Amino acid sequence: MKRVSFVMILCAVALAAAMVFSGETRSVEAVTCSPIELIPCLPAISTPPKPPSAACCGKVKEQLPCFCGYLKDPTLKQYMNNPNIPKVASSCGVAYPPKC
């Protein structure tokens, strides 16, 4: 059990580091595109997933205009293709994948 928790924490740190160092920070429709903003969603996209929090859903809706850019970024695409992301988006009332 401790090993699984350590692996999840390690994955979360790796995801956050990839997001920070990807250079994907730009403005789209008055939204600052920064995948690090999606950190409140880590419990919802990890395994086993937890229901997305209100903070997570708020960030998903806020960052929605940025998702196409995230999907096109080779550094972020592997994380954006996580099978739990569509479930989180659906729970938050957001269509995923976005129409790019």
C-alpha positions in Angstrom: 0.0 0.0 0.0 2.8 2.4 0.9 4.5 1.6 -2.4 1.4 2.5 -4.4 1.1 5.8 -2.5 4.8 6.5 -3.2 4.4 5.7 -6.9 1.3 8.0 -7.1 3.2 10.9 -5.4 6.1 10.3 -7.7 3.8 10.4 -10.8 2.1 13.6 -9.5 5.5 15.3 -9.0 6.6 14.2 -12.5 3.4 15.5 -14.0 3.7 18.8 -12.2 7.4 19.1 -13.3 6.5 18.3 -16.9 3.8 21.0 -16.8 6.1 23.6 -15.3 9.0 22.9 -17.7 6.9 22.5 -20.8 6.8 26.3 -21.5 3.1 26.1 -22.2 2.1 29.4 -20.7 0.2 31.7 -23.0 -3.0 33.7 -22.9 -6.1 32.5 -24.7 -9.4 34.4 -24.3 -8.1 36.1 -21.1 -7.1 32.7 -19.6 -3.5 32.1 -18.7 -2.7 28.7 -20.1 -0.8 26.9 -17.4 -1.3 23.2 -16.9 0.0 23.5 -13.4 -3.4 25.1 -12.7 -4.9 21.6 -13.0 -3.1 20.3 -10.0 -6.4 20.2 -7.9 -7.4 17.5 -10.4 -4.5 15.1 -9.6 -6.6 13.0 -7.1 -9.3 12.6 -9.8 -7.0 11.5 -12.6 -4.8 9.2 -10.5 -5.4 5.6 -9.9 -7.7 4.8 -8.1 -9.5 8.0 -9.1 -11.5 10.1 -6.6 -14.5 12.3 -7.7 -13.3 15.7 -8.9 -13.5 18.5 -6.3 -15.2 21.8 -7.0 -11.8 23.3 -7.3 -10.8 20.8 -9.9 -14.0 21.4 -11.9 -13.4 25.1 -11.7 -9.9 24.7 -13.1 -11.0 22.3 -15.8 -13.6 24.9 -17.0 -11.1 27.7 -16.7 -8.4 25.9 -18.6 -10.7 24.4 -21.3 -9.6 27.0 -24.0 -6.1 25.7 -23.5 -6.7 22.0 -23.9 -6.1 22.0 -27.6 -2.6 23.5 -27.0 -2.0 20.9 -24.3 -3.0 18.1 -26.6 -0.6 19.3 -29.3 2.3 19.7 -26.9 4.4 16.5 -27.1 5.4 17.0 -23.5 1.8 17.2 -22.2 0.0 15.0 -24.7 0.9 11.8 -22.8 -0.8 13.3 -19.7 -3.8 14.7 -21.5 -4.5 11.2 -22.9 -4.9 9.8 -19.4 -8.1 7.7 -19.6 -9.5 9.3 -16.4 -9.4 12.9 -17.9 -12.6 12.4 -20.0 -14.3 11.0 -16.9 -13.3 14.1 -14.9 -14.3 16.4 -17.6 -17.7 14.7 -17.9 -18.2 14.9 -14.1 -17.4 18.6 -14.4 -19.9 19.1 -17.2 -17.2 19.7 -19.9 -17.0 18.0 -23.3 -13.7 16.2 -23.8 -11.7 16.0 -26.0 -12.3 19.6 -27.1 -12.9 20.5 -30.8 -9.6 21.7 -31.9 
